[in-house]
Amino acid sequence: MTLLIEKPQISIVIPLYNEEESLPELTAWIEKVMNQHNYTYEIIMVDDGSNDDSWNVIKKLSAGNKNIRGVKFRRNYGKSAALNKGFEKALGNVVITMDADLQDSPDEIPELYDMITNEGYDLVSGWKKKRYDSKLTKNLPSKIYNSVTRRLSGVKLHDMNCGLKAYRHDVVKAIEVYGEMHRYIPVIAKWAGFKKIGEKVVVHRKRQFGVTKFGWERFINGFLDLISIMFVSRFGRKPMHLFGTLGSILFLAGFIIAGYLAYAKLFLAGYRMTERPLFYLGLLSMILGTQLFVAGFLGELITRNSSDRNHYLVEEEA
């Protein structure tokens, strides 16, 4: 039995929910790969409130291998929460994430590790080029989702949501994953200042045990999460730049419309001005413009009073 050293080369974070059957095979496979390459490692399994026997399996595996650690949530919080807790506890120079369903191959770990340590990548995402999922319910929606995300975020990855990823230690300590933001970790990392993001074609295996946790609602939630990330990344510290600009434009447009209607009434003998659709359009524009401007102002006040308003990531000092 190999004892866990204080700072391993690799931390493997595995979020899981109801995967009791796959865990022994997965950990044995990881241990085999680690021993073949003489890596020092730790495996952090985060049980996201499973209602099967997953936690008891984790405890047995941990008792037999001190490189294995487990965390059990009291209830199901979601994959993002599990990843965030795993990142919090990870000690390794390189952090690898993978799913617990045996669809991700531990044999990919050495090459992912090499890309981080020797090729200088901050983050490497797996690309499941050949998939064994349903084409209608998973493959096609996934391609659409990845295409939209690439265009909006500028992160050129083919498979943004692949569970198999490798990170430099600094990356996982600098980002926060919550809600359902795990789909956009490369985008979050980019906006945190980690620019060298790459991908590697990885093997995708058929699920052997259990059932998929996939649901159609993830596409709606995913789109909303993408909008949230884009907004927070660009305007989180300067909300007035967005709301103030939009509010000013709308108010100015409404003011011009009101000015035109006043001119027409006084000098062109116009009548029934308040019955014209243009009148209501101008009024609505000024009201919305004022509301957006006030929203930006309040957002600015909240931001300036935030405890982390001057928290910035420093790469190095000389």
C-alpha positions in Angstrom: 0.0 0.0 0.0 1.4 3.4 -1.0 1.0 6.1 1.6 -0.2 9.5 0.6 2.4 12.2 0.7 1.6 15.8 1.6 1.7 17.2 -1.9 1.0 14.7 -4.7 1.8 15.2 -8.3 -1.8 14.4 -9.3 -5.2 15.0 -7.6 -8.0 13.1 -9.3 -11.4 14.6 -8.4 -14.4 12.4 -9.1 -17.9 13.8 -8.5 -20.5 11.0 -8.3 -24.2 10.2 -7.7 -25.4 6.6 -7.4 -22.4 4.9 -8.9 -21.8 2.1 -6.4 -21.1 -0.6 -9.0 -18.5 1.3 -11.0 -16.3 2.7 -8.1 -14.2 -0.4 -7.3 -13.3 -1.0 -11.0 -12.6 2.7 -11.5 -10.3 3.1 -8.5 -8.4 -0.1 -9.3 -7.9 1.1 -12.9 -6.6 4.5 -11.7 -4.3 2.9 -9.1 -2.9 0.7 -11.9 -2.1 3.7 -14.1 -0.6 5.7 -11.3 1.7 2.8 -10.2 2.8 2.1 -13.8 4.0 5.7 -14.2 5.3 6.1 -10.6 3.0 9.1 -9.9 2.2 10.3 -6.4 -1.5 10.8 -6.3 -4.7 11.3 -4.4 -8.2 10.4 -5.4 -11.0 12.6 -4.0 -14.4 11.2 -4.5 -17.3 13.6 -3.7 -20.6 11.8 -3.1 -23.3 14.2 -4.2 -26.0 12.8 -1.8 -26.3 9.3 -3.4 -29.2 7.2 -2.2 -27.5 3.9 -3.1 -24.5 2.3 -1.3 -21.9 4.6 -2.9 -20.7 6.1 0.3 -20.1 2.7 2.0 -18.1 1.6 -1.1 -16.0 4.8 -0.8 -15.3 4.2 2.8 -14.1 0.6 2.1 -11.9 1.8 -0.8 -10.4 4.5 1.4 -9.7 2.0 4.2 -7.7 -0.1 1.6 -5.9 2.7 0.0 -4.8 5.8 1.9 -4.6 7.8 -1.4 -8.4 7.7 -1.6 -10.4 10.3 0.3 -14.1 10.8 0.3 -16.6 13.6 0.9 -20.3 13.0 1.3 -22.9 15.7 0.8 -26.0 15.5 3.0 -28.2 15.9 0.0 -27.9 16.2 -3.8 -26.4 19.7 -4.6 -25.3 19.0 -8.2 -22.1 18.3 -10.1 -20.8 21.9 -9.8 -21.0 21.8 -6.0 -19.2 18.5 -6.0 -16.4 19.7 -8.3 -16.0 22.9 -6.3 -15.6 20.9 -3.0 -13.1 18.6 -4.8 -11.1 21.6 -6.0 -11.1 23.0 -2.5 -9.5 19.8 -1.1 -7.1 19.0 -4.0 -3.4 19.3 -3.2 -1.8 18.0 -6.4 0.3 20.0 -8.8 -2.1 18.8 -11.6 -5.8 18.2 -10.9 -7.7 15.7 -13.1 -11.5 15.5 -13.1 -13.4 12.6 -14.4 -16.8 11.0 -14.2 -17.4 7.9 -12.1 -19.4 6.0 -14.7 -16.4 4.4 -16.4 -17.1 6.3 -19.6 -13.8 8.3 -19.0 -10.6 6.2 -19.3 -7.9 6.7 -16.7 -5.4 5.7 -19.4 -5.7 9.2 -20.7 -4.2 10.7 -17.5 -0.5 10.5 -18.3 -0.9 12.4 -21.6 -3.1 15.0 -19.9 -0.6 15.4 -17.1 2.2 15.8 -19.6 0.3 18.5 -21.5 0.0 20.5 -18.3 3.5 20.0 -16.9 5.6 19.9 -20.0 3.6 21.8 -22.7 2.6 24.6 -20.4 -1.2 24.4 -20.7 -3.3 25.9 -17.9 -6.3 23.6 -18.7 -6.8 20.7 -21.1 -10.3 19.5 -21.9 -11.0 16.0 -23.3 -12.8 15.8 -26.7 -15.0 12.8 -27.1 -14.8 12.8 -30.8 -16.5 9.4 -31.1 -19.4 9.0 -28.7 -21.6 6.1 -27.7 -24.5 8.2 -26.5 -27.8 8.6 -28.2 -27.4 10.8 -31.3 -30.8 12.4 -30.9 -30.9 13.2 -27.2 -27.2 13.8 -26.5 -24.9 14.1 -29.5 -26.9 16.6 -31.6 -27.8 18.9 -28.7 -24.2 18.7 -27.5 -22.9 19.9 -30.9 -25.3 22.8 -31.0 -24.5 23.7 -27.4 -20.7 23.6 -28.1 -21.0 25.6 -31.2 -23.0 28.4 -29.5 -20.6 28.5 -26.6 -17.5 28.7 -28.8 -19.0 31.7 -30.7 -20.1 33.6 -27.6 -17.1 32.9 -25.4 -14.2 32.7 -27.8 -13.0 29.4 -26.2 -12.3 27.1 -29.1 -13.1 23.7 -27.7 -15.1 21.0 -29.4 -16.4 19.4 -26.2 -16.8 22.0 -23.5 -18.7 19.7 -21.1 -16.4 16.7 -21.2 -15.9 15.4 -17.6 -12.3 14.4 -18.3 -10.2 17.5 -17.8 -6.7 18.5 -16.5 -5.9 21.7 -14.7 -2.9 23.4 -13.3 -3.2 23.7 -9.5 -3.5 27.5 -9.7 -6.5 27.3 -11.9 -8.7 25.2 -9.6 -7.8 27.5 -6.7 -8.6 30.6 -8.6 -12.1 29.7 -9.9 -15.4 29.1 -8.2 -17.9 26.7 -9.7 -21.5 26.9 -8.5 -25.1 26.4 -9.7 -24.6 24.4 -12.9 -21.5 26.2 -14.1 -19.4 23.1 -14.5 -20.3 23.1 -18.2 -18.4 26.3 -18.6 -15.3 25.8 -16.5 -13.0 26.6 -19.5 -14.9 29.9 -20.0 -14.6 30.7 -16.3 -10.9 29.9 -16.4 -10.4 32.1 -19.5 -12.1 35.1 -17.8 -9.9 34.5 -14.7 -6.9 35.1 -16.9 -5.8 31.6 -17.8 -5.3 31.8 -21.5 -3.6 28.6 -22.6 -6.5 26.3 -22.9 -6.2 23.2 -25.1 -8.0 19.9 -25.8 -7.1 16.3 -26.4 -9.1 13.6 -28.2 -10.0 11.0 -25.6 -11.7 7.6 -25.7 -15.4 7.6 -24.8 -16.6 4.2 -23.4 -20.1 2.8 -23.2 -21.8 3.0 -19.8 -21.5 -0.3 -18.0 -23.6 0.3 -14.9 -26.4 2.4 -13.7 -28.3 5.0 -15.8 -27.4 8.4 -17.2 -28.2 11.5 -15.1 -28.9 13.4 -18.3 -32.1 15.5 -18.5 -33.5 17.9 -21.2 -33.7 20.7 -18.7 -29.9 21.0 -18.7 -30.0 22.7 -22.2 -32.3 25.5 -20.9 -30.3 25.8 -17.7 -27.1 25.7 -19.7 -28.1 28.6 -21.9 -29.1 30.7 -18.9 -25.8 29.8 -17.2 -23.9 30.9 -20.3 -25.6 34.3 -20.3 -24.9 34.6 -16.5 -21.2 33.8 -17.0 -20.8 36.3 -20.0 -22.5 39.0 -17.9 -20.6 38.4 -14.7 -17.3 38.1 -16.5 -17.6 41.3 -18.4 -19.7 43.5 -16.2 -19.5 41.9 -12.7 -17.3 44.7 -11.4 -18.8 47.5 -13.6 -22.5 47.0 -13.9 -23.1 50.7 -14.7 -21.2 50.2 -18.0 -24.0 47.9 -19.2 -27.1 49.1 -17.5 -26.1 52.8 -17.6 -25.3 52.6 -21.4 -28.5 50.8 -22.3 -30.6 53.1 -20.0 -29.0 56.3 -21.5 -29.7 55.1 -25.0 -33.3 54.2 -24.3 -34.0 57.4 -22.4 -32.4 59.5 -25.1 -34.5 57.8 -27.8 -37.6 58.5 -25.7 -36.6 62.1 -25.1 -36.1 62.6 -28.9 -39.6 61.1 -29.6 -41.1 63.4 -26.9 -39.3 66.4 -28.4 -40.6 65.6 -31.9 -44.2 65.2 -30.6 -44.0 68.5 -28.7 -42.6 70.3 -31.8 -45.4 68.8 -34.0 -48.0 69.9 -31.5 -46.7 73.5 -31.2 -45.5 74.3 -34.7 -47.2 71.8 -37.0 -50.7 72.0 -35.5 -50.7 68.3 -34.6 -53.6 66.9 -32.7 -54.4 63.8 -30.6 -50.7 63.4 -29.8 -51.4 61.1 -26.8 -53.3 58.7 -29.0 -50.4 58.1 -31.3 -48.4 54.8 -30.8 -45.2 56.9 -31.1 -46.2 58.7 -27.9 -46.4 55.5 -25.9 -43.2 54.2 -27.5 -41.4 57.4 -26.3 -42.9 57.2 -22.9 -42.0 53.5 -22.5 -38.4 54.2 -23.7 -37.9 56.9 -21.1 -39.4 54.8 -18.3 -37.3 51.7 -19.2 -34.2 53.9 -19.7 -34.6 55.4 -16.2 -35.1 51.9 -14.6 -32.0 50.5 -16.3 -29.9 53.5 -15.3 -31.1 53.1 -11.7 -30.4 49.4 -11.8 -26.9 50.1 -12.9 -26.4 52.7 -10.2 -27.6 50.3 -7.5 -25.4 47.5 -8.9 -22.5 49.9 -8.8 -23.2 50.7 -5.1 -23.4 47.0 -4.3 -20.2 46.2 -6.1 -18.3 49.0 -4.4 -19.4 47.8 -1.0 -18.5 44.1 -1.7 -15.8 42.6 0.5 -13.9 41.2 -2.5 -14.2 44.3 -4.7 -10.4 44.7 -4.8 -9.6 40.9 -5.1 -7.4 40.3 -8.1 -5.4 37.3 -9.2 -1.7 37.9 -9.2 0.4 35.6 -11.4 3.8 36.4 -9.9 5.8 39.1 -8.3 9.5 40.1 -8.7 
